[in-house]
């Protein structure tokens, strides 16, 4: 469970290279990605944890931390930590319906 008592997400790992990663942001800024490299898990967690919704097909939607996950991909990392949610857990945590969408190939500007 995450550090927030009302947050039902579970601490887990994703493989930025091997998993089916869906970025919610269609455009990412190269300078923001560069600022996240080399990827540092402790520094990432200190700001805002990476938050990912995993759907019933195993797709992983990055809802927080898009630039950091992209940086980890560019660094070739095979495992990074985040807080994982089911769509229902995300809806309960945020009060917003989870609507799948995004891209696995964002435009880097």
NUDOVO-328823 format. One line per 3 residues: their letters; for each residue x, y negated, z of C-alpha. Coordinates in steps of 0.1 Angstrom, whole numbers, always signed. Example, Ala and Ser with C-alpha at 12.3 -4.5 7.8 and 13.67 -1.06 7.14 Angstrom:
as = +123 +45 +78 ~ +137 +11 +71
***
This chain:
xxx = +0 +0 +0 ~ +12 -35 -6 ~ +20 -60 +21
xxx = -14 -77 +19 ~ -39 -59 +41 ~ -68 -66 +16
xxx = -47 -53 -13 ~ -54 -17 -21 ~ -27 -14 -47
xxx = +0 +13 -42 ~ +37 +7 -44 ~ +50 +27 -73
xxx = +74 +27 -103 ~ +70 +23 -140 ~ +94 +31 -169
xxx = +97 -1 -189 ~ +111 +19 -219 ~ +91 +52 -218
xxx = +57 +41 -205 ~ +29 +27 -226 ~ +33 -9 -213
xxx = +7 -35 -223 ~ +16 -71 -217 ~ -13 -94 -209
xxx = +6 -123 -223 ~ +8 -122 -261 ~ +36 -147 -262
xxx = +66 -147 -239 ~ +93 -173 -235 ~ +128 -161 -242
xxx = +143 -184 -217 ~ +119 -170 -190 ~ +130 -135 -199
xxx = +167 -145 -198 ~ +162 -160 -163 ~ +150 -126 -151
xxx = +181 -108 -164 ~ +199 -89 -152 ~ +168 -75 -135
xxx = +170 -76 -97 ~ +142 -57 -79 ~ +147 -75 -46
xxx = +146 -109 -62 ~ +115 -99 -82 ~ +97 -87 -51
xxx = +106 -118 -31 ~ +87 -141 -55 ~ +56 -123 -66
xxx = +55 -85 -70 ~ +49 -70 -104 ~ +13 -60 -105
xxx = +1 -33 -130 ~ -32 -17 -137 ~ -30 +19 -149
xxx = -61 +30 -169 ~ -75 +65 -173 ~ -53 +70 -204
xxx = -21 +61 -185 ~ -17 +27 -202 ~ +0 +2 -179
xxx = -13 -33 -181 ~ +12 -59 -167 ~ -10 -85 -150
xxx = +18 -102 -130 ~ +54 -102 -140 ~ +53 -100 -178
xxx = +86 -118 -183 ~ +103 -96 -156 ~ +91 -64 -172
xxx = +103 -76 -206 ~ +137 -85 -191 ~ +139 -50 -176
xxx = +131 -35 -210 ~ +158 -56 -226 ~ +182 -45 -199
xxx = +173 -8 -208 ~ +161 +0 -173 ~ +141 +32 -169
xxx = +125 +25 -135 ~ +113 -6 -118 ~ +90 -10 -88
xxx = +56 -27 -88 ~ +22 -25 -72 ~ -1 -2 -92
xxx = -39 -4 -93 ~ -67 +15 -108 ~ -91 -8 -127
xxx = -115 -6 -97 ~ -88 -14 -71 ~ -79 -45 -92
xxx = -115 -56 -94 ~ -119 -52 -56 ~ -86 -70 -49
xxx = -92 -100 -73 ~ -129 -101 -75 ~ -125 -102 -113
xxx = -135 -74 -137 ~ -106 -57 -153 ~ -110 -59 -191
xxx = -83 -40 -210 ~ -64 -60 -236 ~ -30 -73 -245
xxx = -1 -61 -266 ~ +28 -37 -264 ~ +48 -60 -287
xxx = +46 -96 -275 ~ +59 -125 -295 ~ +91 -138 -280
x = +95 -175 -285
***
